Amino acid sequence: MRAVFRSLALLLLLVGLNGSPALAQPAPVQPAPEAAPPPGDTFAPGELVAAGHRFFGGVSRGLATIIEKAVSQWGLPNGYVLGQEAGGAVVVGLRYGEGVLYTKNAGDLKVFWQGPSLGWDVGGEGARTMMLVYNLPATGAIYQHFAGVDGSAYFVGGFGMTVLTANRIVVIPIRSGVGVRLGANVGYLKFTDRATWNPF
């Protein structure tokens, strides 16, 4: 009888030793989840930099830095404008431009913009402009006045970034142009569906 108990104890011990490695094995490592792709109606930073590089040419390094700053503060835009503008100021200034609003799911739209400014601001510039657009509910919602504070320092080949808002929509113009304009001003941009000389 003792032999049976000894055999049974030995058998249980062997089963326990053979089973313990399986119990001691760590759970398989799950791969880290990939970052979720941007929602279908927004633009990733890489897409914006690529579009800006094609549009601005060889100054994309500075553009990438500004886009990264904008995305870190406001997230991913659901539209952007590529266009050209000209402006000038001696205390009171004016700015006129035209371009195309690009969206992923709502098509593209021709836009024009005009705007006055008032402040300590002197000079003039011609600029290629990229505007990041946030919280745009429909393409037609771009046709309104966007106000903001513009602090800028323009040099040959330099960049400037401003922030304008209206009805929870945020527009961030990024400019690179030729000319010299120094100062800070308060103003707005009015977007329209056709060119006009009236900035108001």
Buried (B, 14 or more C-beta within 10 A) or exposed (E): EEEEEEEEEEEEEEEEEEEEEEEEEEEEEEEEEEEEEBEEBBBEBEBBBEBBBEBBEEBBEBBBEBBEEBBEEBEBBBBBBBBBBBBBBEEEBBBBBBBEBBBBEBEEBEBBBBBBBEBEBBBBBBBBBBBBBBBBEEBEBBBBEBEBEBBBEBBEEBBBBBBBBBEEBBBBBBBBBBBEBEBEBBBBBBBBEEEEEEBE
